[in-house]
Amino acid sequence: MTSDRFVDYLQANLFNNDKALFNKLKIDEWIYEEGVPDNCPQVKSKDFEQVEAQVKAWQESTPAKDLKTANWNTQHYLHFLRNLPQTLSQDKMGELDSVFHFTKTGNSEILYSWLMLAINNDYKPAYPALEHFLTSQGRRKFLKPLYAKLAEKPEGMEFAKRVYQKARPTYHPVSYTTVDDILKWEKK
């Protein structure tokens, strides 16, 4: 099936050749143009709004231990981490870590998001977990952004290359080819 055949099929079988409806729904934009058309539904989540309220409360000096997180699951914590300011003090990072134990989590998705924040803020207490993650996790979706973030600073690049020396033999060729490019790795 090609895009053109698909559009023809839609027009004939879904829209009954109703050009006005076809154009109103911006089908050509959805299929052929970049980005997302402006008629994309906006999804609202009460749960995520509550998470965002906790992020705001924490930013406004509510201690992390007093945040309302009792029934949170992975998606709540991911939304929390992704909505924190990208620049945090060592004290703020430490506070979050001591309350939520992000550095010690066994959840790869949460740990990945936390480690990205840790690299961004040079939060050294998370670096042993970062090293363990990079040497035990081979998924490119995690490796590429972590190594890229580390490579942004000379000290991070040094750390990345040291860890990569150990980890590279365990990575899939697609992963190590990607990281080779990021770190400008010279095969030895």
Secondary structure, DSSP 8 states (H G I E B T S, - for coil): --HHHHHHHIIIIISTT-HHHHHHTTHHHHHHSSS--TT------HHHHHHHHHHHHHHTT--GGGS--TT--HHHHHHHHHTS-S---HHHHHHHHHHH-GGG-S-HHHHHHHHHHHHHTT-GGGHHHHHHHHHH---HHHHHHHHHHHTTSHHHHHHHHHHHHHHGGGS-HHHHHHHHHHHT----
